């Protein structure tokens, strides 16, 4: 899971755009199979927080390794 945070007072729509920019960088990793972006709502009224749930490809199909 990746946490995404912006300044207090950030609107929901600004946070969606911010989270999308972060997600665009994450998905460039060839080991990522899929991801889900959740924006806003961590605490009641908290629109400046998002989460990106990342699913990695199975090890056998990874094109890239850290070695």
N, C-alpha and C positions, 0 to 999 in steps of 0.2 A: 504494500500500500504506500502511496505517495501522498503526503499532505500538502495542500496548496493554501496559502494564506495571503491576504491582501490587507491594506490599511483599513482601519475602522471607518465606517461610512461608505465603503465601496458598495455600489448597488449590485443587485442580483445579476443584471445584464452585463455589467462590467466584470463581475466575477466569472461569469460564463465565458467571456472572451479571454480573460486571463488564464483560466483553466484549460481552454482550448489551445492556447499558445504553448503551455507546458506539455499537454498531451501530444502535440505535433512533434515536439522534440523527443519524447519518450518512444513514440512509435517508430522512429528512425532506427532503433536498435533491432537488428535482425533476429535476436533471440526472443522478441515479444510476439506472442501468438495473438492476444487480444487484450483489450482493456475496457473498463467502464469508468466514466467520469460522473461524479456526483457533486453537485455544486449547491452550497448554502445549506442552512438548517442543522449545523452541528449542535448548536444550542438554540433555544427559542429566540428567534429574531437575529441570529448570526448569519448574515449573508456574505461575510468576508472569509469563509472557509470552504474548502472543497477537498474531495478525496479522489484519487485515481487508483482503482484496483487493477493490478497488472497480472496477466496470466502468461507465464513463460511457455515456450515450446518445450516438448519433451526433450530430454538430453540427446537422444539419438538423432533428432532432426535439426539440432542447432547448427547453424552455419558458422557461427562465431563462438570462440571460446576465450576465456580470460587468460589462458596460458600463452 
